[in-house]
Amino acid sequence: MDSMKLVHMVNQIALNFRLQPKAEAVTLTVEHLKAFWSPAMRKALVAHVAAGGEGLEPLAHEALSVLRSETRATS
């Protein structure tokens, strides 16, 4: 799937949680990605963050940074 399509989708998810306290919004976004996105989709987004994260909303970027850290920790 096109990385910009994934960026659009993750931005929508993160913005859905934006009214929660920031830490909770980040956690909820990460949990959503783990529960409903395929490993390939998550891997593509982690690679997108590693390449600079163009187009990501700040909340989505932070959630993906957390996911990236967790992915590195389990590898």
Backbone as numpy.savetxt, mean C-alpha at the origin, in Angstrom:
# Nx Ny Nz CAx CAy CAz Cx Cy Cz
-0.69 -6.51 -14.00 -1.53 -5.33 -14.00 -0.65 -4.09 -14.00
-1.08 -3.07 -14.68 -0.37 -1.79 -14.79 -0.17 -1.18 -13.41
1.06 -0.75 -13.12 1.36 -0.23 -11.78 0.56 1.03 -11.47
0.26 1.86 -12.46 -0.52 3.07 -12.19 -1.97 2.73 -11.86
-2.48 1.64 -12.40 -3.82 1.18 -12.03 -3.80 0.72 -10.57
-2.74 0.00 -10.18 -2.61 -0.43 -8.78 -2.49 0.78 -7.86
-1.73 1.79 -8.29 -1.59 3.02 -7.50 -2.95 3.66 -7.29
-3.71 3.76 -8.35 -5.06 4.33 -8.25 -5.91 3.54 -7.25
-5.85 2.24 -7.34 -6.66 1.38 -6.46 -6.23 1.51 -5.00
-4.92 1.49 -4.73 -4.46 1.58 -3.34 -4.74 2.97 -2.78
-4.66 4.00 -3.62 -5.02 5.34 -3.16 -6.47 5.39 -2.71
-7.35 4.76 -3.47 -8.77 4.74 -3.10 -8.98 4.03 -1.76
-8.29 2.93 -1.55 -8.41 2.19 -0.30 -7.92 3.04 0.86
-6.74 3.63 0.71 -6.18 4.45 1.78 -7.08 5.64 2.09
-7.59 6.29 1.06 -8.45 7.44 1.29 -9.77 7.05 1.97
-10.18 5.83 1.79 -11.38 5.34 2.46 -11.19 5.31 3.97
-9.95 5.14 4.41 -9.65 5.07 5.85 -9.13 6.40 6.41
-9.10 7.45 5.62 -8.46 8.70 6.01 -9.08 9.39 7.22
-10.32 9.08 7.57 -10.95 9.71 8.72 -10.57 9.04 10.04
-9.91 7.90 9.95 -9.41 7.21 11.15 -8.13 7.91 11.61
-7.74 7.71 12.87 -6.42 8.20 13.27 -5.36 7.63 12.32
-4.31 8.41 12.06 -3.34 8.05 11.02 -2.77 6.64 11.19
-2.32 6.30 12.39 -1.72 4.97 12.60 -2.73 3.87 12.30
-3.97 4.08 12.71 -5.01 3.08 12.44 -5.31 2.99 10.94
-5.33 4.14 10.27 -5.59 4.16 8.82 -4.50 3.39 8.07
-3.26 3.58 8.49 -2.15 2.86 7.86 -2.32 1.36 8.10
-2.59 0.97 9.34 -2.77 -0.45 9.68 -3.92 -1.05 8.89
-5.04 -0.35 8.83 -6.20 -0.88 8.10 -5.91 -1.04 6.61
-5.15 -0.12 6.05 -4.79 -0.22 4.64 -3.89 -1.43 4.41
-2.90 -1.61 5.26 -2.01 -2.77 5.15 -2.81 -4.06 5.30
-3.69 -4.12 6.29 -4.49 -5.33 6.50 -5.37 -5.62 5.29
-5.93 -4.58 4.68 -6.77 -4.78 3.50 -5.93 -5.37 2.36
-4.75 -4.82 2.16 -3.89 -5.33 1.08 -3.52 -6.79 1.32
-3.22 -7.14 2.55 -2.87 -8.53 2.86 -4.05 -9.48 2.68
-5.23 -9.01 3.02 -6.41 -9.87 2.99 -7.00 -10.04 1.58
-6.93 -9.00 0.76 -7.69 -9.02 -0.49 -6.87 -8.89 -1.77
-5.60 -8.57 -1.66 -4.78 -8.41 -2.85 -3.88 -9.62 -3.01
-3.63 -9.98 -4.24 -2.77 -11.13 -4.50 -1.32 -10.78 -4.18
-0.52 -11.80 -3.90 0.91 -11.53 -3.66 1.57 -10.78 -4.83
1.17 -11.09 -6.04 1.76 -10.41 -7.20 1.41 -8.92 -7.21
0.20 -8.58 -6.84 -0.21 -7.18 -6.78 0.56 -6.45 -5.69
0.69 -7.08 -4.53 1.44 -6.46 -3.43 2.91 -6.29 -3.81
3.47 -7.29 -4.46 4.87 -7.23 -4.88 5.08 -6.09 -5.88
4.16 -5.91 -6.80 4.26 -4.83 -7.78 4.22 -3.47 -7.09
3.37 -3.33 -6.08 3.30 -2.06 -5.36 4.54 -1.81 -4.52
5.06 -2.84 -3.89 6.29 -2.70 -3.11 7.43 -2.26 -4.05
7.49 -2.83 -5.24 8.50 -2.43 -6.21 8.28 -0.98 -6.65
7.03 -0.58 -6.76 6.71 0.80 -7.13 7.20 1.77 -6.06
7.03 1.42 -4.80 7.52 2.25 -3.69 9.05 2.32 -3.74
9.69 1.20 -3.98 11.15 1.16 -4.05 11.67 2.04 -5.18
10.86 2.22 -6.21 11.26 3.05 -7.36 10.86 4.51 -7.17
10.35 4.86 -6.00 10.02 6.26 -5.72 8.57 6.51 -5.35
7.68 5.61 -5.72 6.28 5.72 -5.30 5.48 6.81 -6.00
5.80 7.08 -7.23 5.09 8.13 -7.98 3.57 7.95 -7.93
2.87 9.04 -7.64 1.41 9.04 -7.69 0.70 8.57 -6.44
1.45 8.09 -5.46 0.82 7.58 -4.25 0.41 8.71 -3.31
-0.78 8.61 -2.77 -1.22 9.51 -1.71 -0.32 9.24 -0.50
-0.06 10.24 0.34 0.82 10.03 1.50 0.42 8.86 2.39
-0.87 8.69 2.65 -1.32 7.58 3.49 -1.05 6.23 2.82
-1.30 6.16 1.53 -1.03 4.92 0.79 0.47 4.64 0.77
1.26 5.68 0.57 2.72 5.52 0.55 3.22 4.99 1.88
2.71 5.54 2.97 3.13 5.07 4.29 2.73 3.61 4.52
1.51 3.26 4.13 1.06 1.88 4.29 1.93 0.92 3.48
2.27 1.32 2.27 3.11 0.46 1.44 4.54 0.38 1.97
4.99 1.43 2.61 6.32 1.37 3.25 6.31 0.37 4.39
5.22 0.34 5.15 5.07 -0.65 6.22 5.05 -2.05 5.62
4.25 -2.23 4.59 4.16 -3.53 3.93 5.52 -3.95 3.38
6.25 -2.99 2.81 7.59 -3.28 2.28 8.52 -3.73 3.40
8.47 -3.06 4.54 9.30 -3.44 5.69 8.94 -4.84 6.19
7.66 -5.13 6.27 7.22 -6.45 6.71 7.65 -7.52 5.72
7.59 -7.21 4.44 7.98 -8.17 3.41 9.47 -8.48 3.51
10.29 -7.44 3.75 11.73 -7.65 3.89 12.03 -8.46 5.14
11.27 -8.23 6.21 11.52 -8.91 7.48 11.23 -10.41 7.38
10.28 -10.79 6.53 9.91 -12.21 6.42 10.67 -12.93 5.31
11.45 -12.18 4.54 12.20 -12.81 3.43 13.49 -13.41 3.90
